[in-house]
Amino acid sequence: MSLLRGGRGDLRDWIGDHLDPLETYAASQAGPIRSDFDLSRAYPDPAEGPLTPAAVLIGLVERDAGLNVILTRRADTLRRHTGQVALPGGRRDPGETPWQTALREAHEEIGLEPRFVSPVGLSTPYRTGTGYLITPVVGFVSPGFTLTANPDEVAEIFETPFGFLMDPTNLEEHERELPTGEKRRFYAYTHEDRFIWGATAGMLRALYERLYGAAVA
């Protein structure tokens, strides 16, 4: 089932209309956030002190068959979230806006040149259990780009249909037991042989809420 309709220009405008505009962004703005604890409210929050600002790119590639989202599989040599599926992104440098961070990180991680990306707005901020507050930047990516994975950070680059990720019937809930014996619940998608879960799935779910105005059941 596809929830995306209309021509490319109409779709771009429709998505942008449901996001926070770039021009009104303020680093100190307060508002609703999503987090790793939305399903595991009893799970203790390990974050101490102020949250570290970060940003990711939800890159919507304009393919003939529809929109795809650029995703990565993190390198097996990384200390955290080894081998997990992720959106390109990372920690914000001082003085950067979220979209500057997202474009810089996408270029560093997967070689996506900023000239191919047109940011259209910001989705709901997401807090991780590791102490980051991530701003998802939604941008349309024009075809013609060439991607090269940074082997220090990325093991693989792939695309997943946006329509699949915006179909609430594809959203799953999973549970895993932590080394402490406590159980953590989290959102996930399974597309072909890809397991997209945790913060990445949570941010995509939050984008669905922004676009369609209702929480996923």
MISEDREN-900697 format. One record per residue (C-alpha): residue in one letter; residue number from 1; x, z, y. Coordinates in steps of 0.1 Angstrom, whole numbers, plus 2048, in hexadecimal, padded with zeros to 3 digits. Layout:
// MISEDREN-900697
kelo rest A; nr NUM; u X; w Z; v Y;
...
END
This chain:
// MISEDREN-900697
kelo rest M; nr 1; u 800; w 800; v 800;
kelo rest S; nr 2; u 80E; w 7F7; v 822;
kelo rest L; nr 3; u 804; w 80A; v 841;
kelo rest L; nr 4; u 816; w 7F3; v 859;
kelo rest R; nr 5; u 803; w 7D7; v 869;
kelo rest G; nr 6; u 806; w 7BF; v 886;
kelo rest G; nr 7; u 821; w 7A7; v 892;
kelo rest R; nr 8; u 845; w 7B3; v 899;
kelo rest G; nr 9; u 840; w 7B7; v 8BE;
kelo rest D; nr 10; u 820; w 7CA; v 8BA;
kelo rest L; nr 11; u 82F; w 7E0; v 89E;
kelo rest R; nr 12; u 84D; w 7E9; v 8B3;
kelo rest D; nr 13; u 837; w 7F3; v 8D0;
kelo rest W; nr 14; u 820; w 806; v 8BA;
kelo rest I; nr 15; u 83C; w 81A; v 8AA;
kelo rest G; nr 16; u 84C; w 821; v 8CC;
kelo rest D; nr 17; u 82B; w 82D; v 8DB;
kelo rest H; nr 18; u 82A; w 849; v 8C1;
kelo rest L; nr 19; u 84E; w 856; v 8C8;
kelo rest D; nr 20; u 85D; w 86A; v 8E3;
kelo rest P; nr 21; u 86A; w 852; v 8FE;
kelo rest L; nr 22; u 890; w 851; v 903;
kelo rest E; nr 23; u 88C; w 851; v 929;
kelo rest T; nr 24; u 87A; w 873; v 928;
kelo rest Y; nr 25; u 893; w 884; v 910;
kelo rest A; nr 26; u 8A1; w 8A6; v 91B;
kelo rest A; nr 27; u 8BA; w 8B8; v 907;
kelo rest S; nr 28; u 8A9; w 8D9; v 90D;
kelo rest Q; nr 29; u 886; w 8CD; v 905;
kelo rest A; nr 30; u 872; w 8E3; v 8EE;
kelo rest G; nr 31; u 857; w 8D7; v 8D6;
kelo rest P; nr 32; u 84C; w 8D5; v 8B2;
kelo rest I; nr 33; u 867; w 8D1; v 898;
kelo rest R; nr 34; u 868; w 8CC; v 872;
kelo rest S; nr 35; u 881; w 8DD; v 85B;
kelo rest D; nr 36; u 88F; w 8E3; v 839;
kelo rest F; nr 37; u 879; w 902; v 838;
kelo rest D; nr 38; u 857; w 8F1; v 83C;
kelo rest L; nr 39; u 851; w 8F4; v 816;
kelo rest S; nr 40; u 868; w 911; v 80E;
kelo rest R; nr 41; u 85D; w 92A; v 829;
kelo rest A; nr 42; u 868; w 947; v 814;
kelo rest Y; nr 43; u 88B; w 938; v 80F;
kelo rest P; nr 44; u 8A3; w 94B; v 827;
kelo rest D; nr 45; u 8B1; w 937; v 844;
kelo rest P; nr 46; u 8D8; w 937; v 841;
kelo rest A; nr 47; u 8DC; w 92A; v 865;
kelo rest E; nr 48; u 8EB; w 943; v 87D;
kelo rest G; nr 49; u 8EF; w 93F; v 8A2;
kelo rest P; nr 50; u 8E6; w 920; v 8B6;
kelo rest L; nr 51; u 8DE; w 900; v 8A3;
kelo rest T; nr 52; u 8F6; w 8E3; v 8A4;
kelo rest P; nr 53; u 8E7; w 8C4; v 8B4;
kelo rest A; nr 54; u 8E8; w 8A4; v 8A0;
kelo rest A; nr 55; u 8D7; w 882; v 89E;
kelo rest V; nr 56; u 8CF; w 868; v 884;
kelo rest L; nr 57; u 8C4; w 843; v 886;
kelo rest I; nr 58; u 8A4; w 839; v 875;
kelo rest G; nr 59; u 8AE; w 814; v 876;
kelo rest L; nr 60; u 891; w 7FD; v 870;
kelo rest V; nr 61; u 89F; w 7DB; v 865;
kelo rest E; nr 62; u 888; w 7BE; v 86E;
kelo rest R; nr 63; u 887; w 7AA; v 84D;
kelo rest D; nr 64; u 870; w 78C; v 845;
kelo rest A; nr 65; u 85E; w 7A2; v 82C;
kelo rest G; nr 66; u 85A; w 7BF; v 844;
kelo rest L; nr 67; u 86D; w 7DC; v 851;
kelo rest N; nr 68; u 888; w 7EE; v 83D;
kelo rest V; nr 69; u 89A; w 80F; v 844;
kelo rest I; nr 70; u 8C0; w 811; v 842;
kelo rest L; nr 71; u 8CB; w 82D; v 82B;
kelo rest T; nr 72; u 8EC; w 839; v 81D;
kelo rest R; nr 73; u 8F9; w 84C; v 7FF;
kelo rest R; nr 74; u 912; w 865; v 80B;
kelo rest A; nr 75; u 935; w 864; v 7FD;
kelo rest D; nr 76; u 93D; w 87A; v 7DF;
kelo rest T; nr 77; u 95B; w 888; v 7F1;
kelo rest L; nr 78; u 947; w 899; v 80D;
kelo rest R; nr 79; u 944; w 8BF; v 80D;
kelo rest R; nr 80; u 91F; w 8C0; v 814;
kelo rest H; nr 81; u 902; w 8AC; v 807;
kelo rest T; nr 82; u 918; w 899; v 7F0;
kelo rest G; nr 83; u 909; w 879; v 7E2;
kelo rest Q; nr 84; u 8E7; w 87F; v 7F4;
kelo rest V; nr 85; u 8D4; w 863; v 805;
kelo rest A; nr 86; u 8D6; w 866; v 82B;
kelo rest L; nr 87; u 8CE; w 855; v 84B;
kelo rest P; nr 88; u 8ED; w 84B; v 860;
kelo rest G; nr 89; u 8F5; w 866; v 878;
kelo rest G; nr 90; u 908; w 886; v 880;
kelo rest R; nr 91; u 911; w 8A1; v 899;
kelo rest R; nr 92; u 90B; w 899; v 8BE;
kelo rest D; nr 93; u 92A; w 899; v 8D4;
kelo rest P; nr 94; u 928; w 8AC; v 8F5;
kelo rest G; nr 95; u 916; w 897; v 910;
kelo rest E; nr 96; u 906; w 87E; v 8F7;
kelo rest T; nr 97; u 8E2; w 876; v 8F5;
kelo rest P; nr 98; u 8D3; w 875; v 8D2;
kelo rest W; nr 99; u 8D2; w 84F; v 8D2;
kelo rest Q; nr 100; u 8F6; w 84D; v 8DD;
kelo rest T; nr 101; u 8FF; w 863; v 8BF;
kelo rest A; nr 102; u 8EA; w 850; v 8A7;
kelo rest L; nr 103; u 8F8; w 82E; v 8B1;
kelo rest R; nr 104; u 91C; w 83C; v 8B1;
kelo rest E; nr 105; u 918; w 84C; v 88F;
kelo rest A; nr 106; u 907; w 82D; v 880;
kelo rest H; nr 107; u 925; w 818; v 88C;
kelo rest E; nr 108; u 93E; w 831; v 87E;
kelo rest E; nr 109; u 92D; w 836; v 85D;
kelo rest I; nr 110; u 920; w 814; v 854;
kelo rest G; nr 111; u 92E; w 7FC; v 86E;
kelo rest L; nr 112; u 90D; w 7F4; v 87E;
kelo rest E; nr 113; u 914; w 7E6; v 8A0;
kelo rest P; nr 114; u 8FF; w 7F5; v 8BC;
kelo rest R; nr 115; u 8F6; w 7D3; v 8CA;
kelo rest F; nr 116; u 8DF; w 7CD; v 8AC;
kelo rest V; nr 117; u 8CB; w 7ED; v 8B2;
kelo rest S; nr 118; u 8AF; w 7F2; v 8CB;
kelo rest P; nr 119; u 8A5; w 817; v 8CC;
kelo rest V; nr 120; u 87F; w 81B; v 8D3;
kelo rest G; nr 121; u 87B; w 841; v 8D2;
kelo rest L; nr 122; u 882; w 863; v 8C3;
kelo rest S; nr 123; u 86F; w 872; v 8A6;
kelo rest T; nr 124; u 869; w 897; v 89E;
kelo rest P; nr 125; u 889; w 8AD; v 89F;
kelo rest Y; nr 126; u 893; w 8BB; v 87D;
kelo rest R; nr 127; u 8A5; w 8DC; v 875;
kelo rest T; nr 128; u 8BB; w 8DE; v 856;
kelo rest G; nr 129; u 8C4; w 8FC; v 842;
kelo rest T; nr 130; u 8E8; w 8F6; v 84B;
kelo rest G; nr 131; u 8E2; w 8FD; v 870;
kelo rest Y; nr 132; u 8DD; w 8DA; v 87F;
kelo rest L; nr 133; u 8C1; w 8CF; v 896;
kelo rest I; nr 134; u 8BE; w 8A9; v 890;
kelo rest T; nr 135; u 8AD; w 891; v 8A7;
kelo rest P; nr 136; u 8A2; w 871; v 895;
kelo rest V; nr 137; u 8A6; w 852; v 8AA;
kelo rest V; nr 138; u 890; w 835; v 8A0;
kelo rest G; nr 139; u 89E; w 813; v 8A7;
kelo rest F; nr 140; u 897; w 7EF; v 89D;
kelo rest V; nr 141; u 8B4; w 7DD; v 88E;
kelo rest S; nr 142; u 8B6; w 7B7; v 892;
kelo rest P; nr 143; u 8C3; w 7A3; v 874;
kelo rest G; nr 144; u 8E5; w 794; v 875;
kelo rest F; nr 145; u 8F9; w 7B4; v 873;
kelo rest T; nr 146; u 915; w 7BB; v 85A;
kelo rest L; nr 147; u 919; w 7DE; v 84B;
kelo rest T; nr 148; u 939; w 7EE; v 83E;
kelo rest A; nr 149; u 938; w 811; v 82F;
kelo rest N; nr 150; u 952; w 82A; v 83C;
kelo rest P; nr 151; u 95F; w 836; v 81A;
kelo rest D; nr 152; u 966; w 858; v 828;
kelo rest E; nr 153; u 941; w 85E; v 82E;
kelo rest V; nr 154; u 92C; w 844; v 81C;
kelo rest A; nr 155; u 92C; w 839; v 7F8;
kelo rest E; nr 156; u 910; w 81F; v 7FB;
kelo rest I; nr 157; u 8F9; w 80F; v 815;
kelo rest F; nr 158; u 8D6; w 802; v 80C;
kelo rest E; nr 159; u 8B4; w 7FA; v 81A;
kelo rest T; nr 160; u 892; w 809; v 810;
kelo rest P; nr 161; u 870; w 7F9; v 81B;
kelo rest F; nr 162; u 862; w 80C; v 839;
kelo rest G; nr 163; u 83F; w 806; v 82B;
kelo rest F; nr 164; u 848; w 819; v 80C;
kelo rest L; nr 165; u 855; w 836; v 81F;
kelo rest M; nr 166; u 836; w 837; v 836;
kelo rest D; nr 167; u 81E; w 837; v 818;
kelo rest P; nr 168; u 814; w 85C; v 813;
kelo rest T; nr 169; u 80C; w 855; v 7EE;
kelo rest N; nr 170; u 832; w 850; v 7E9;
kelo rest L; nr 171; u 83B; w 873; v 7F7;
kelo rest E; nr 172; u 844; w 88C; v 7DC;
kelo rest E; nr 173; u 84A; w 8B2; v 7DC;
kelo rest H; nr 174; u 866; w 8C0; v 7C6;
kelo rest E; nr 175; u 874; w 8E2; v 7BE;
kelo rest R; nr 176; u 897; w 8ED; v 7B5;
kelo rest E; nr 177; u 8A6; w 90E; v 7AD;
kelo rest L; nr 178; u 8C3; w 919; v 7C3;
kelo rest P; nr 179; u 8E2; w 92B; v 7B6;
kelo rest T; nr 180; u 8D2; w 94B; v 7C5;
kelo rest G; nr 181; u 8B5; w 947; v 7AD;
kelo rest E; nr 182; u 89D; w 93F; v 7CA;
kelo rest K; nr 183; u 889; w 91F; v 7C9;
kelo rest R; nr 184; u 889; w 904; v 7E4;
kelo rest R; nr 185; u 86E; w 8EB; v 7E8;
kelo rest F; nr 186; u 875; w 8CA; v 7FA;
kelo rest Y; nr 187; u 866; w 8A7; v 800;
kelo rest A; nr 188; u 873; w 888; v 7EF;
kelo rest Y; nr 189; u 86D; w 863; v 7E9;
kelo rest T; nr 190; u 877; w 850; v 7CA;
kelo rest H; nr 191; u 87C; w 82B; v 7D0;
kelo rest E; nr 192; u 88A; w 817; v 7B3;
kelo rest D; nr 193; u 8A9; w 82B; v 7A9;
kelo rest R; nr 194; u 8AC; w 83D; v 7CB;
kelo rest F; nr 195; u 8A3; w 861; v 7CF;
kelo rest I; nr 196; u 89E; w 868; v 7F4;
kelo rest W; nr 197; u 899; w 88D; v 7FA;
kelo rest G; nr 198; u 8A0; w 8AC; v 810;
kelo rest A; nr 199; u 8A5; w 8A7; v 835;
kelo rest T; nr 200; u 8A4; w 881; v 833;
kelo rest A; nr 201; u 882; w 882; v 822;
kelo rest G; nr 202; u 876; w 89D; v 83A;
kelo rest M; nr 203; u 87F; w 888; v 859;
kelo rest L; nr 204; u 86E; w 869; v 84A;
kelo rest R; nr 205; u 84F; w 87E; v 842;
kelo rest A; nr 206; u 84F; w 88B; v 866;
kelo rest L; nr 207; u 851; w 867; v 873;
kelo rest Y; nr 208; u 832; w 85F; v 85E;
kelo rest E; nr 209; u 820; w 87C; v 86F;
kelo rest R; nr 210; u 82A; w 86E; v 891;
kelo rest L; nr 211; u 81E; w 84B; v 88A;
kelo rest Y; nr 212; u 7FE; w 854; v 878;
kelo rest G; nr 213; u 7F5; w 875; v 889;
kelo rest A; nr 214; u 7EF; w 889; v 86A;
kelo rest A; nr 215; u 803; w 89F; v 853;
kelo rest V; nr 216; u 809; w 892; v 830;
kelo rest A; nr 217; u 7F4; w 8A5; v 817;
END
